[in-house]
Amino acid sequence: MFKYFKKRKDVKTAQAAYSQAARDWNRITQELEDAQKELKTLESSWMNGLDYGRSKRFDRVQIAERKIRNLKRAVREAEQTMDEKFAALQAARKA
């Protein structure tokens, strides 16, 4: 009887950890999409002559590109974490 409740608690804990990892991945993915839209806007405004000053534009684009690189790395890390949490959930269900 106690073994059943311990397994149930372990499964719930693993499910909660997996759900949190999935929420983190969704949040980071949304931030990445927003940053890519921002970069596209920056590039189009510069091409249309709305952004005067080459160095100002270059700095803003560089910052946006760096942000996108960092977010892509964060997405990969979140996916790896999500995979680990899912494996732990499957192990808890089988135990």
Jmol script that loads the backbone (N, CA, C; Angstrom):
load data "model"
ATOM      1  N   MET A   1       0.820  -1.194   0.000  1.00  0.00           N
ATOM      2  CA  MET A   1       0.000   0.000   0.000  1.00  0.00           C
ATOM      3  C   MET A   1       0.865   1.259   0.000  1.00  0.00           C
ATOM      4  N   PHE A   2       1.864   1.288   0.888  1.00  0.00           N
ATOM      5  CA  PHE A   2       2.728   2.469   0.951  1.00  0.00           C
ATOM      6  C   PHE A   2       3.560   2.614  -0.322  1.00  0.00           C
ATOM      7  N   LYS A   3       3.914   1.482  -0.916  1.00  0.00           N
ATOM      8  CA  LYS A   3       4.695   1.517  -2.153  1.00  0.00           C
ATOM      9  C   LYS A   3       3.890   2.201  -3.268  1.00  0.00           C
ATOM     10  N   TYR A   4       2.585   1.939  -3.304  1.00  0.00           N
ATOM     11  CA  TYR A   4       1.715   2.555  -4.306  1.00  0.00           C
ATOM     12  C   TYR A   4       1.708   4.080  -4.152  1.00  0.00           C
ATOM     13  N   PHE A   5       1.561   4.546  -2.910  1.00  0.00           N
ATOM     14  CA  PHE A   5       1.504   5.993  -2.687  1.00  0.00           C
ATOM     15  C   PHE A   5       2.844   6.658  -2.976  1.00  0.00           C
ATOM     16  N   LYS A   6       3.944   5.965  -2.651  1.00  0.00           N
ATOM     17  CA  LYS A   6       5.267   6.523  -2.951  1.00  0.00           C
ATOM     18  C   LYS A   6       5.458   6.640  -4.462  1.00  0.00           C
ATOM     19  N   LYS A   7       5.049   5.607  -5.212  1.00  0.00           N
ATOM     20  CA  LYS A   7       5.164   5.655  -6.667  1.00  0.00           C
ATOM     21  C   LYS A   7       4.289   6.770  -7.236  1.00  0.00           C
ATOM     22  N   ARG A   8       3.086   6.899  -6.698  1.00  0.00           N
ATOM     23  CA  ARG A   8       2.171   7.943  -7.175  1.00  0.00           C
ATOM     24  C   ARG A   8       2.762   9.329  -6.926  1.00  0.00           C
ATOM     25  N   LYS A   9       3.374   9.508  -5.758  1.00  0.00           N
ATOM     26  CA  LYS A   9       3.993  10.794  -5.439  1.00  0.00           C
ATOM     27  C   LYS A   9       5.183  11.055  -6.359  1.00  0.00           C
ATOM     28  N   ASP A  10       5.988  10.032  -6.627  1.00  0.00           N
ATOM     29  CA  ASP A  10       7.132  10.182  -7.522  1.00  0.00           C
ATOM     30  C   ASP A  10       6.680  10.550  -8.934  1.00  0.00           C
ATOM     31  N   VAL A  11       5.607   9.941  -9.404  1.00  0.00           N
ATOM     32  CA  VAL A  11       5.084  10.232 -10.735  1.00  0.00           C
ATOM     33  C   VAL A  11       4.562  11.668 -10.787  1.00  0.00           C
ATOM     34  N   LYS A  12       3.860  12.095  -9.748  1.00  0.00           N
ATOM     35  CA  LYS A  12       3.347  13.469  -9.720  1.00  0.00           C
ATOM     36  C   LYS A  12       4.491  14.474  -9.714  1.00  0.00           C
ATOM     37  N   THR A  13       5.535  14.196  -8.943  1.00  0.00           N
ATOM     38  CA  THR A  13       6.692  15.086  -8.888  1.00  0.00           C
ATOM     39  C   THR A  13       7.376  15.159 -10.246  1.00  0.00           C
ATOM     40  N   ALA A  14       7.552  14.008 -10.890  1.00  0.00           N
ATOM     41  CA  ALA A  14       8.184  13.980 -12.209  1.00  0.00           C
ATOM     42  C   ALA A  14       7.312  14.689 -13.243  1.00  0.00           C
ATOM     43  N   GLN A  15       5.996  14.526 -13.147  1.00  0.00           N
ATOM     44  CA  GLN A  15       5.077  15.199 -14.075  1.00  0.00           C
ATOM     45  C   GLN A  15       5.152  16.710 -13.898  1.00  0.00           C
ATOM     46  N   ALA A  16       5.233  17.166 -12.659  1.00  0.00           N
ATOM     47  CA  ALA A  16       5.330  18.606 -12.397  1.00  0.00           C
ATOM     48  C   ALA A  16       6.638  19.171 -12.946  1.00  0.00           C
ATOM     49  N   ALA A  17       7.731  18.433 -12.784  1.00  0.00           N
ATOM     50  CA  ALA A  17       9.021  18.890 -13.301  1.00  0.00           C
ATOM     51  C   ALA A  17       8.998  18.956 -14.829  1.00  0.00           C
ATOM     52  N   TYR A  18       8.395  17.967 -15.460  1.00  0.00           N
ATOM     53  CA  TYR A  18       8.294  17.961 -16.917  1.00  0.00           C
ATOM     54  C   TYR A  18       7.416  19.113 -17.401  1.00  0.00           C
ATOM     55  N   SER A  19       6.308  19.360 -16.718  1.00  0.00           N
ATOM     56  CA  SER A  19       5.417  20.457 -17.103  1.00  0.00           C
ATOM     57  C   SER A  19       6.120  21.803 -16.997  1.00  0.00           C
ATOM     58  N   GLN A  20       6.920  21.982 -15.936  1.00  0.00           N
ATOM     59  CA  GLN A  20       7.663  23.229 -15.776  1.00  0.00           C
ATOM     60  C   GLN A  20       8.688  23.391 -16.895  1.00  0.00           C
ATOM     61  N   ALA A  21       9.363  22.310 -17.252  1.00  0.00           N
ATOM     62  CA  ALA A  21      10.335  22.365 -18.341  1.00  0.00           C
ATOM     63  C   ALA A  21       9.644  22.714 -19.660  1.00  0.00           C
ATOM     64  N   ALA A  22       8.469  22.173 -19.882  1.00  0.00           N
ATOM     65  CA  ALA A  22       7.717  22.481 -21.108  1.00  0.00           C
ATOM     66  C   ALA A  22       7.294  23.951 -21.137  1.00  0.00           C
ATOM     67  N   ARG A  23       6.859  24.476 -19.999  1.00  0.00           N
ATOM     68  CA  ARG A  23       6.488  25.898 -19.936  1.00  0.00           C
ATOM     69  C   ARG A  23       7.697  26.788 -20.206  1.00  0.00           C
ATOM     70  N   ASP A  24       8.847  26.420 -19.639  1.00  0.00           N
ATOM     71  CA  ASP A  24      10.074  27.189 -19.888  1.00  0.00           C
ATOM     72  C   ASP A  24      10.422  27.184 -21.369  1.00  0.00           C
ATOM     73  N   TRP A  25      10.311  26.013 -21.998  1.00  0.00           N
ATOM     74  CA  TRP A  25      10.625  25.899 -23.422  1.00  0.00           C
ATOM     75  C   TRP A  25       9.680  26.781 -24.240  1.00  0.00           C
ATOM     76  N   ASN A  26       8.397  26.758 -23.908  1.00  0.00           N
ATOM     77  CA  ASN A  26       7.424  27.593 -24.632  1.00  0.00           C
ATOM     78  C   ASN A  26       7.743  29.079 -24.484  1.00  0.00           C
ATOM     79  N   ARG A  27       8.115  29.493 -23.274  1.00  0.00           N
ATOM     80  CA  ARG A  27       8.428  30.901 -23.025  1.00  0.00           C
ATOM     81  C   ARG A  27       9.660  31.323 -23.819  1.00  0.00           C
ATOM     82  N   ILE A  28      10.696  30.501 -23.809  1.00  0.00           N
ATOM     83  CA  ILE A  28      11.924  30.836 -24.524  1.00  0.00           C
ATOM     84  C   ILE A  28      11.680  30.854 -26.029  1.00  0.00           C
ATOM     85  N   THR A  29      10.899  29.915 -26.526  1.00  0.00           N
ATOM     86  CA  THR A  29      10.575  29.872 -27.951  1.00  0.00           C
ATOM     87  C   THR A  29       9.815  31.132 -28.371  1.00  0.00           C
ATOM     88  N   GLN A  30       8.902  31.581 -27.532  1.00  0.00           N
ATOM     89  CA  GLN A  30       8.151  32.805 -27.832  1.00  0.00           C
ATOM     90  C   GLN A  30       9.087  34.015 -27.841  1.00  0.00           C
ATOM     91  N   GLU A  31      10.019  34.083 -26.889  1.00  0.00           N
ATOM     92  CA  GLU A  31      10.995  35.178 -26.867  1.00  0.00           C
ATOM     93  C   GLU A  31      11.847  35.172 -28.133  1.00  0.00           C
ATOM     94  N   LEU A  32      12.223  33.976 -28.588  1.00  0.00           N
ATOM     95  CA  LEU A  32      13.020  33.859 -29.803  1.00  0.00           C
ATOM     96  C   LEU A  32      12.240  34.380 -31.006  1.00  0.00           C
ATOM     97  N   GLU A  33      10.985  34.001 -31.123  1.00  0.00           N
ATOM     98  CA  GLU A  33      10.159  34.480 -32.240  1.00  0.00           C
ATOM     99  C   GLU A  33      10.029  36.005 -32.206  1.00  0.00           C
ATOM    100  N   ASP A  34       9.844  36.553 -31.006  1.00  0.00           N
ATOM    101  CA  ASP A  34       9.735  38.009 -30.876  1.00  0.00           C
ATOM    102  C   ASP A  34      11.035  38.695 -31.281  1.00  0.00           C
ATOM    103  N   ALA A  35      12.170  38.132 -30.892  1.00  0.00           N
ATOM    104  CA  ALA A  35      13.462  38.722 -31.241  1.00  0.00           C
ATOM    105  C   ALA A  35      13.702  38.660 -32.749  1.00  0.00           C
ATOM    106  N   GLN A  36      13.287  37.559 -33.379  1.00  0.00           N
ATOM    107  CA  GLN A  36      13.446  37.459 -34.825  1.00  0.00           C
ATOM    108  C   GLN A  36      12.575  38.481 -35.552  1.00  0.00           C
ATOM    109  N   LYS A  37      11.370  38.716 -35.050  1.00  0.00           N
ATOM    110  CA  LYS A  37      10.501  39.745 -35.638  1.00  0.00           C
ATOM    111  C   LYS A  37      11.129  41.127 -35.469  1.00  0.00           C
ATOM    112  N   GLU A  38      11.709  41.365 -34.290  1.00  0.00           N
ATOM    113  CA  GLU A  38      12.348  42.654 -34.027  1.00  0.00           C
ATOM    114  C   GLU A  38      13.524  42.882 -34.978  1.00  0.00           C
ATOM    115  N   LEU A  39      14.335  41.838 -35.198  1.00  0.00           N
ATOM    116  CA  LEU A  39      15.459  41.953 -36.115  1.00  0.00           C
ATOM    117  C   LEU A  39      14.971  42.247 -37.534  1.00  0.00           C
ATOM    118  N   LYS A  40      13.929  41.556 -37.944  1.00  0.00           N
ATOM    119  CA  LYS A  40      13.375  41.780 -39.279  1.00  0.00           C
ATOM    120  C   LYS A  40      12.883  43.223 -39.417  1.00  0.00           C
ATOM    121  N   THR A  41      12.241  43.737 -38.380  1.00  0.00           N
ATOM    122  CA  THR A  41      11.763  45.120 -38.382  1.00  0.00           C
ATOM    123  C   THR A  41      12.934  46.097 -38.472  1.00  0.00           C
ATOM    124  N   LEU A  42      13.985  45.831 -37.703  1.00  0.00           N
ATOM    125  CA  LEU A  42      15.169  46.697 -37.740  1.00  0.00           C
ATOM    126  C   LEU A  42      15.779  46.723 -39.138  1.00  0.00           C
ATOM    127  N   GLU A  43      15.908  45.547 -39.733  1.00  0.00           N
ATOM    128  CA  GLU A  43      16.515  45.475 -41.064  1.00  0.00           C
ATOM    129  C   GLU A  43      15.634  46.154 -42.107  1.00  0.00           C
ATOM    130  N   SER A  44      14.328  45.964 -42.025  1.00  0.00           N
ATOM    131  CA  SER A  44      13.451  46.583 -43.033  1.00  0.00           C
ATOM    132  C   SER A  44      13.402  48.099 -42.861  1.00  0.00           C
ATOM    133  N   SER A  45      13.433  48.581 -41.627  1.00  0.00           N
ATOM    134  CA  SER A  45      13.399  50.028 -41.425  1.00  0.00           C
ATOM    135  C   SER A  45      14.687  50.667 -41.937  1.00  0.00           C
ATOM    136  N   TRP A  46      15.792  49.957 -41.793  1.00  0.00           N
ATOM    137  CA  TRP A  46      17.051  50.495 -42.294  1.00  0.00           C
ATOM    138  C   TRP A  46      17.051  50.510 -43.824  1.00  0.00           C
ATOM    139  N   MET A  47      16.511  49.449 -44.424  1.00  0.00           N
ATOM    140  CA  MET A  47      16.479  49.369 -45.879  1.00  0.00           C
ATOM    141  C   MET A  47      15.563  50.447 -46.465  1.00  0.00           C
ATOM    142  N   ASN A  48      14.533  50.817 -45.726  1.00  0.00           N
ATOM    143  CA  ASN A  48      13.605  51.846 -46.200  1.00  0.00           C
ATOM    144  C   ASN A  48      14.060  53.260 -45.858  1.00  0.00           C
ATOM    145  N   GLY A  49      15.215  53.379 -45.220  1.00  0.00           N
ATOM    146  CA  GLY A  49      15.767  54.690 -44.905  1.00  0.00           C
ATOM    147  C   GLY A  49      15.157  55.339 -43.684  1.00  0.00           C
ATOM    148  N   LEU A  50      14.473  54.567 -42.866  1.00  0.00           N
ATOM    149  CA  LEU A  50      13.860  55.141 -41.673  1.00  0.00           C
ATOM    150  C   LEU A  50      14.849  55.286 -40.528  1.00  0.00           C
ATOM    151  N   ASP A  51      15.933  54.534 -40.594  1.00  0.00           N
ATOM    152  CA  ASP A  51      16.923  54.556 -39.527  1.00  0.00           C
ATOM    153  C   ASP A  51      18.168  55.253 -40.051  1.00  0.00           C
ATOM    154  N   TYR A  52      18.376  56.479 -39.641  1.00  0.00           N
ATOM    155  CA  TYR A  52      19.531  57.235 -40.106  1.00  0.00           C
ATOM    156  C   TYR A  52      20.732  56.881 -39.251  1.00  0.00           C
ATOM    157  N   GLY A  53      21.862  56.864 -39.855  1.00  0.00           N
ATOM    158  CA  GLY A  53      23.091  56.566 -39.125  1.00  0.00           C
ATOM    159  C   GLY A  53      23.444  55.106 -39.205  1.00  0.00           C
ATOM    160  N   ARG A  54      24.455  54.804 -39.990  1.00  0.00           N
ATOM    161  CA  ARG A  54      24.850  53.421 -40.218  1.00  0.00           C
ATOM    162  C   ARG A  54      25.323  52.747 -38.937  1.00  0.00           C
ATOM    163  N   SER A  55      26.110  53.437 -38.137  1.00  0.00           N
ATOM    164  CA  SER A  55      26.656  52.803 -36.937  1.00  0.00           C
ATOM    165  C   SER A  55      25.548  52.496 -35.926  1.00  0.00           C
ATOM    166  N   LYS A  56      24.569  53.379 -35.818  1.00  0.00           N
ATOM    167  CA  LYS A  56      23.450  53.143 -34.905  1.00  0.00           C
ATOM    168  C   LYS A  56      22.689  51.890 -35.319  1.00  0.00           C
ATOM    169  N   ARG A  57      22.423  51.769 -36.597  1.00  0.00           N
ATOM    170  CA  ARG A  57      21.704  50.616 -37.118  1.00  0.00           C
ATOM    171  C   ARG A  57      22.507  49.349 -36.914  1.00  0.00           C
ATOM    172  N   PHE A  58      23.817  49.438 -37.188  1.00  0.00           N
ATOM    173  CA  PHE A  58      24.675  48.274 -37.060  1.00  0.00           C
ATOM    174  C   PHE A  58      24.705  47.791 -35.612  1.00  0.00           C
ATOM    175  N   ASP A  59      24.777  48.706 -34.664  1.00  0.00           N
ATOM    176  CA  ASP A  59      24.794  48.330 -33.250  1.00  0.00           C
ATOM    177  C   ASP A  59      23.489  47.651 -32.842  1.00  0.00           C
ATOM    178  N   ARG A  60      22.377  48.216 -33.263  1.00  0.00           N
ATOM    179  CA  ARG A  60      21.084  47.640 -32.902  1.00  0.00           C
ATOM    180  C   ARG A  60      20.893  46.259 -33.510  1.00  0.00           C
ATOM    181  N   VAL A  61      21.325  46.096 -34.753  1.00  0.00           N
ATOM    182  CA  VAL A  61      21.205  44.790 -35.403  1.00  0.00           C
ATOM    183  C   VAL A  61      22.131  43.776 -34.734  1.00  0.00           C
ATOM    184  N   GLN A  62      23.335  44.197 -34.401  1.00  0.00           N
ATOM    185  CA  GLN A  62      24.260  43.292 -33.714  1.00  0.00           C
ATOM    186  C   GLN A  62      23.689  42.824 -32.384  1.00  0.00           C
ATOM    187  N   ILE A  63      23.096  43.746 -31.650  1.00  0.00           N
ATOM    188  CA  ILE A  63      22.495  43.387 -30.363  1.00  0.00           C
ATOM    189  C   ILE A  63      21.356  42.393 -30.574  1.00  0.00           C
ATOM    190  N   ALA A  64      20.525  42.634 -31.570  1.00  0.00           N
ATOM    191  CA  ALA A  64      19.407  41.730 -31.855  1.00  0.00           C
ATOM    192  C   ALA A  64      19.919  40.352 -32.288  1.00  0.00           C
ATOM    193  N   GLU A  65      20.958  40.314 -33.118  1.00  0.00           N
ATOM    194  CA  GLU A  65      21.506  39.028 -33.562  1.00  0.00           C
ATOM    195  C   GLU A  65      22.119  38.264 -32.387  1.00  0.00           C
ATOM    196  N   ARG A  66      22.797  38.962 -31.500  1.00  0.00           N
ATOM    197  CA  ARG A  66      23.383  38.315 -30.320  1.00  0.00           C
ATOM    198  C   ARG A  66      22.282  37.751 -29.426  1.00  0.00           C
ATOM    199  N   LYS A  67      21.207  38.513 -29.279  1.00  0.00           N
ATOM    200  CA  LYS A  67      20.070  38.043 -28.483  1.00  0.00           C
ATOM    201  C   LYS A  67      19.476  36.781 -29.089  1.00  0.00           C
ATOM    202  N   ILE A  68      19.353  36.752 -30.413  1.00  0.00           N
ATOM    203  CA  ILE A  68      18.804  35.576 -31.087  1.00  0.00           C
ATOM    204  C   ILE A  68      19.713  34.363 -30.895  1.00  0.00           C
ATOM    205  N   ARG A  69      21.029  34.565 -31.022  1.00  0.00           N
ATOM    206  CA  ARG A  69      21.957  33.446 -30.795  1.00  0.00           C
ATOM    207  C   ARG A  69      21.820  32.896 -29.384  1.00  0.00           C
ATOM    208  N   ASN A  70      21.744  33.790 -28.411  1.00  0.00           N
ATOM    209  CA  ASN A  70      21.605  33.352 -27.021  1.00  0.00           C
ATOM    210  C   ASN A  70      20.286  32.625 -26.796  1.00  0.00           C
ATOM    211  N   LEU A  71      19.225  33.107 -27.409  1.00  0.00           N
ATOM    212  CA  LEU A  71      17.931  32.442 -27.252  1.00  0.00           C
ATOM    213  C   LEU A  71      17.910  31.078 -27.933  1.00  0.00           C
ATOM    214  N   LYS A  72      18.576  30.958 -29.077  1.00  0.00           N
ATOM    215  CA  LYS A  72      18.642  29.646 -29.741  1.00  0.00           C
ATOM    216  C   LYS A  72      19.380  28.640 -28.862  1.00  0.00           C
ATOM    217  N   ARG A  73      20.447  29.099 -28.216  1.00  0.00           N
ATOM    218  CA  ARG A  73      21.181  28.224 -27.295  1.00  0.00           C
ATOM    219  C   ARG A  73      20.284  27.845 -26.115  1.00  0.00           C
ATOM    220  N   ALA A  74      19.531  28.808 -25.606  1.00  0.00           N
ATOM    221  CA  ALA A  74      18.621  28.540 -24.493  1.00  0.00           C
ATOM    222  C   ALA A  74      17.532  27.551 -24.892  1.00  0.00           C
ATOM    223  N   VAL A  75      17.051  27.635 -26.129  1.00  0.00           N
ATOM    224  CA  VAL A  75      16.035  26.684 -26.610  1.00  0.00           C
ATOM    225  C   VAL A  75      16.620  25.271 -26.641  1.00  0.00           C
ATOM    226  N   ARG A  76      17.850  25.139 -27.143  1.00  0.00           N
ATOM    227  CA  ARG A  76      18.485  23.813 -27.169  1.00  0.00           C
ATOM    228  C   ARG A  76      18.637  23.248 -25.759  1.00  0.00           C
ATOM    229  N   GLU A  77      19.067  24.090 -24.818  1.00  0.00           N
ATOM    230  CA  GLU A  77      19.213  23.642 -23.440  1.00  0.00           C
ATOM    231  C   GLU A  77      17.864  23.258 -22.833  1.00  0.00           C
ATOM    232  N   ALA A  78      16.835  24.031 -23.133  1.00  0.00           N
ATOM    233  CA  ALA A  78      15.497  23.727 -22.617  1.00  0.00           C
ATOM    234  C   ALA A  78      14.976  22.419 -23.195  1.00  0.00           C
ATOM    235  N   GLU A  79      15.247  22.179 -24.477  1.00  0.00           N
ATOM    236  CA  GLU A  79      14.832  20.907 -25.081  1.00  0.00           C
ATOM    237  C   GLU A  79      15.534  19.731 -24.422  1.00  0.00           C
ATOM    238  N   GLN A  80      16.817  19.899 -24.135  1.00  0.00           N
ATOM    239  CA  GLN A  80      17.568  18.832 -23.471  1.00  0.00           C
ATOM    240  C   GLN A  80      17.011  18.582 -22.068  1.00  0.00           C
ATOM    241  N   THR A  81      16.718  19.647 -21.349  1.00  0.00           N
ATOM    242  CA  THR A  81      16.143  19.514 -20.014  1.00  0.00           C
ATOM    243  C   THR A  81      14.787  18.830 -20.082  1.00  0.00           C
ATOM    244  N   MET A  82      13.989  19.214 -21.063  1.00  0.00           N
ATOM    245  CA  MET A  82      12.671  18.612 -21.220  1.00  0.00           C
ATOM    246  C   MET A  82      12.801  17.107 -21.505  1.00  0.00           C
ATOM    247  N   ASP A  83      13.760  16.732 -22.344  1.00  0.00           N
ATOM    248  CA  ASP A  83      13.986  15.316 -22.636  1.00  0.00           C
ATOM    249  C   ASP A  83      14.392  14.554 -21.374  1.00  0.00           C
ATOM    250  N   GLU A  84      15.263  15.167 -20.566  1.00  0.00           N
ATOM    251  CA  GLU A  84      15.691  14.519 -19.321  1.00  0.00           C
ATOM    252  C   GLU A  84      14.521  14.347 -18.358  1.00  0.00           C
ATOM    253  N   LYS A  85      13.693  15.373 -18.251  1.00  0.00           N
ATOM    254  CA  LYS A  85      12.535  15.305 -17.348  1.00  0.00           C
ATOM    255  C   LYS A  85      11.529  14.268 -17.838  1.00  0.00           C
ATOM    256  N   PHE A  86      11.369  14.155 -19.164  1.00  0.00           N
ATOM    257  CA  PHE A  86      10.456  13.152 -19.709  1.00  0.00           C
ATOM    258  C   PHE A  86      10.975  11.745 -19.433  1.00  0.00           C
ATOM    259  N   ALA A  87      12.284  11.562 -19.564  1.00  0.00           N
ATOM    260  CA  ALA A  87      12.871  10.253 -19.256  1.00  0.00           C
ATOM    261  C   ALA A  87      12.674   9.906 -17.783  1.00  0.00           C
ATOM    262  N   ALA A  88      12.831  10.902 -16.909  1.00  0.00           N
ATOM    263  CA  ALA A  88      12.611  10.666 -15.478  1.00  0.00           C
ATOM    264  C   ALA A  88      11.144  10.322 -15.205  1.00  0.00           C
ATOM    265  N   LEU A  89      10.246  10.978 -15.920  1.00  0.00           N
ATOM    266  CA  LEU A  89       8.810  10.695 -15.772  1.00  0.00           C
ATOM    267  C   LEU A  89       8.509   9.262 -16.208  1.00  0.00           C
ATOM    268  N   GLN A  90       9.063   8.852 -17.330  1.00  0.00           N
ATOM    269  CA  GLN A  90       8.832   7.475 -17.809  1.00  0.00           C
ATOM    270  C   GLN A  90       9.395   6.463 -16.823  1.00  0.00           C
ATOM    271  N   ALA A  91      10.562   6.758 -16.261  1.00  0.00           N
ATOM    272  CA  ALA A  91      11.166   5.842 -15.278  1.00  0.00           C
ATOM    273  C   ALA A  91      10.293   5.768 -14.018  1.00  0.00           C
ATOM    274  N   ALA A  92       9.747   6.896 -13.595  1.00  0.00           N
ATOM    275  CA  ALA A  92       8.892   6.896 -12.404  1.00  0.00           C
ATOM    276  C   ALA A  92       7.598   6.113 -12.657  1.00  0.00           C
ATOM    277  N   ARG A  93       7.088   6.198 -13.862  1.00  0.00           N
ATOM    278  CA  ARG A  93       5.866   5.450 -14.183  1.00  0.00           C
ATOM    279  C   ARG A  93       6.111   3.949 -14.220  1.00  0.00           C
ATOM    280  N   LYS A  94       7.288   3.554 -14.672  1.00  0.00           N
ATOM    281  CA  LYS A  94       7.603   2.127 -14.777  1.00  0.00           C
ATOM    282  C   LYS A  94       7.995   1.517 -13.436  1.00  0.00           C
ATOM    283  N   ALA A  95       8.470   2.339 -12.515  1.00  0.00           N
ATOM    284  CA  ALA A  95       8.945   1.812 -11.222  1.00  0.00           C
ATOM    285  C   ALA A  95       7.827   1.253 -10.370  1.00  0.00           C
TER     286      ALA A  95
END
end "model"
wireframe off; spacefill off
backbone 0.3
color backbone group
